[in-house]
């Protein structure tokens, strides 16, 4: 007798090709199927054949949930579809036809939370996590957050020397040496680390640089050494902003919402890990959970003196500086783009406004690693801004140029010595780097 199409489909689904060609295995498959059909028929034989009403089904669901003989979890009134299929008076197919989902039937019977209750609990849980994070921030991070009203221009202007996009051990040793030498020579009022000081590939969703994923502790040690050298012999302000690769708010969220029991460990406190107290570093983190309490800015970054905007930036096009200036409506600076750029106001009302995109502090190797075989067009360097009380600024990027490499700022030039090579980007290589001099 030839097999029907349904039987052929059943055989095809019962086992792979090598099993279907084995008569013994096929006989076992048919036996298992017959046993399962017999079990289902036996279960259905013991069920009521009369179509139940909605009230009958709900009452039966409650009966099975509360039955101590068949439900070991009766005190908690828990009920699974499988348990009801075994011990219910009615076939579970009736419940499916009436309610669609077994979970919905339990909700109607009062054995499961209503959707509205679940939504409320989820919202309350999110609110509780935010409150816990807020308590942590108030205690260990917010004391280091710079408040706008506490920053003043003393004298006729405020000189700000900035570096950004150093990407941890990918830092260019020449750019860093020049940054320190210009700091000593100019004695600016403030030093700014404007985002992406660290790379954080271990805890980031950004693409990993092939062959280079430093551990988080080595990056923290490296940033600590950068802050230490920046503070050495310098009494002015040091500011740090958050970039798309940075860690402060990301780590605070993780510690308070994923591993809250670890927040009490002093060695895991954000301020300790980042060296904020040791090196007297202030945070520019407007528009994040680390904004000053009651002073949250609608835009990211920080509004210095209420007029000059500083943030890591998010524009990447060729007209990034012009777009930043237009979006901000005031003078300021950003990084992120890894390219130097300047834009100025274009009307009588805005002619005194300018925006500076500061080049990266990382070596070109970071670009070649991210985009192999492609010239990124990125530039290395730092930024200098003299900010005036009316919010206007005389500012410009200082770009690495020439062969041998040099950087010139305020009439002073730093040359890259022949002996300076780019160290292997691992460990705290910065500790052993000799200083170079301003010419």
Buried (B, 14 or more C-beta within 10 A) or exposed (E): EEEEEEEEEBBEEBBEEEBBEEEEBBEBBBEEEEEEEEEEEEBEEEBEEEEBEEEBBBEBBBBBBEEEEEBEEBEEBBBBBEBBBEBBBBBBEBBEEBBEEBEBBBBBBEBBEEEEEEEEEEEEEEEEBBEBBBEBBEEBBBEBBBBBEEBEBEEEBBBBBBBBBBBBBBBBBBBBBBBBBBBEBBEBBBBBBBBBBBBBBEEBEEEEBEEBEBEBEBBBBBBBBBBBBBBEEBEBBBBBBBBBBBBBBBBBBBBBBEEBEEBEEEEEBBBBBBBBEEBBBBBBBBBBBBBBEEBEBEEBBBBBBEBBBBBBBBBEEEEBBBBBBBEBEBBBBBBBBBBBBBBBBEEEEBEBBBBBBBBBBBBBBBBBBBEEEEEBEBBBBBBBBBBBBEBBBEBBBBBBEEEEBBBBBEEBEBBBEEEBEBBEBEBBBBEEBEEBEBE
